[in-house]
């Protein structure tokens, strides 16, 4: 059965790859699973039909038969467990890869998102100048720890897996902000992820929603009508 995911009908990031449906598109592309996309507007995301799929009124969601999932990490984990290619077969390696999935979302992403949102939304606040150094230090601490752990390795745990997919997607959000570029091995790590054909297809498909042009070389996605 072909799964259906939801995505922004008009993404706030203007198609720059920051919306979290990118992670799901990328995972589906890595395992060669066709999927359909239903675009939802900001107002539709708060309507009962969408809230039944995502109680917090966000994207992405994932529907396959009688299964409905929300949260990009849970969706990627489901895809990785259902299809070969994103998790190692050996039990301990598989557990470590899943640990990196949680680390990406629970340990690395929060300080990066908080820093970015403060820079975007709080520059005119009286507390910005006092708060920002704390946010910068917190983000750098996490990036430094990750940089030390990665070292000169190509991926976090041997071959590319779902842990790398989510970690690259998280770091990608800070690309061009200046802070990621302070860690050359992490910048190179993100570049390796971006170079993967499935990432390129996912990025192009997401960008195409904003530009209104057909996705480039993406035969795995079939758009659906917008939600009623």
N, C-alpha and C positions, 0 to 999 in steps of 0.2 A: 504494500500500500504506500502511495506517495504521500509523505508528510507535508503539512502546510505550516509555514511560519508567518508571523506578522512583522511588519516593519513600518516605519514612519512614512506616511504619504508625503510629508514635507519635513525633512529632517532639520532640526535646529543647527546641525553642523554643516549644512550646505553640501553634503556628500563627501566630507573629508575622511570618512572611515571611523568616526568616533562612536556612532550609534552601535549598541551592543548586538544587533542582529548580524553584524559583520562576523562575529565569532561563530555563530551558528551556521551561517552561509559557508564560512571557511571549513568548518568541521564536516559539513555535508559534502563539500567538494573534495576534501581529502579522502573520504571513503567512497566517493563515486556514487553518492545517493542523490537521485533527482528529487526536486522539491518544488512546491508551489508557494507563492507569496501573496498574502492578502495585505494590502496597504490600508492603514488606519490613520485618521486625522487626530489631532490633539483632543478635539471634542469627542470623537468616537471612542477614544481610549477610556473615557470616563463613563461611558454608557453601560447599562447592565450586561449587554451581550459580551463586551470585551472584559468587563470585570469578572464575569463568570470564568474566564480563562486566566486572567491575571488580577488577583485581588487588590493589587496596588496601582492598577491602571497604567501599566508601562508596556514596553516591548523589549525583547521579543517574546512571543509564545510559540508553542510547538504542538501541533495536533496530528495524531496518527491513529486512525481507528477510534477506539474508545479511550485513548490516552490523550490527556491534555497536560502540558507542562509549562511552567514559567520559570524565570531566572536562567540567564544565559549559561552559567556554570553547570546547573543541573541538566540543561538540555545537551550541552556538549558531552557531559559524562554519559548520558543516556546513549547518545550517538556512538561514542567510543566503545561502550560496552556491547552495543548491538551489532556493530560492524567491525571487521578486522582492519587494522592499520593505524589506530591511534593509541592503543595501549599494548604494552609488551605482553607476551603470553606467560612468561615466567612470573610466578606469584609475587616474589619480593620486588622485582623491577616494576611490576604493575602497581603495587602498593605505593612505591616511591613516586611514580608518575602521577598518581592520584593526589598524593601529598602536595606535589608542586602545583596542581590545579587549585587546591585550597589555598596554598600560599600566595598564588597570583592574585586571587580575589579577596582574600581576607587580610593579608599582610602587606602586600606591595601596592595594590590599587588604592586603598583608602587614603593614605597620605598624598598620593599623586593627584587624586581627584579633588581632595580638599584644598590643596595648594592651587590647582588650576581654577577652581570655582572662586576662590578668594580673589585671585588676580582678575578674574572676569567680572565679578559682581560686587566686590567690596572696596575697590580702590577709592571711592568717595567717602568711605566711612571713617569716623574719627579714630577707630581702633586699628585701622589697616597697617600703619607703619609699625605699630608695636607687635601685632600678631604675625605679620608675614615672616619675620626671621625665624620664629618658632616653626612655622609650616615648612619653610625652606630646610631647616635643620632636620626635621622629621623625615622629609622626603629623601634628603641626601643620605641619611643614615640607612634607610631601607635600600636605596640604590647601591650604596657602598657595600653593604652586606651581600647583596645579590651579585654584584660585580666580583667580589672576592670568591664567592662560591663558584661562579661560572668559570673564572680564570680564562684560560685560552681554549677551553672546550668549545666544540661547535654547538652542542645542545646540553641541556641540564643533566639528562640521564641517558647517555648513549645516543641512540637514534632519536630523531624527532618524534614527539608524541603529544598527547593532549595537554600535558603540563606545559610544554613549550608553546603550544598554540595559544593557550590562555595567557601565559606570561608575555609573549610577544604582543598580543592584542592589548594588554594592559600598558606595557611600555610604549606602544605606538601612540597612545593618547598624549604622551609628553614629548613626542618627537617635534623638534623645532622650537621648543620652549626654552632651550638653553640648558636645562638641568640634565637631560639625558646625555647630551653631547659631552658632558664632563666625564663620562665613563665610556671610553672608546670601545671596550669589549662588548658593552651592552648595546651601543649603537650598531656595531657590526652584527650582533645577535639579532637585533630587530631587522636589519637589512637582509639577513639570511631568510628570516621568516617572510618578509615582503616579496622575496624573489621566488617563493614557491608558487607554482602555477595556480593552485587552489586559492591562495590568498589573492592573487591578481584577479581571478574570476570573481571572487566575493566582493572585492573592492570595486571593480567595474560595475557589478550588478547594483551595488548600493549607490554608486555615483549616478548611474543611469536613471534612478528614481528621481533624483534632483534635476538632472539636465533634460529629462524627457526623451533621451536617446536610447535605442536598444542596447542592452549589455554587449560588451565586446567579447567574442569567443566564449560565451557562457551558454552551453547547451543544457545545463542541468536545472535551470530555473524556469518555471512557468508562472507568469503573473496571473492572479485572480482578480475579479472585480473588487472594488473597495467594499468595506463592511457596510451593511445597510444602516 
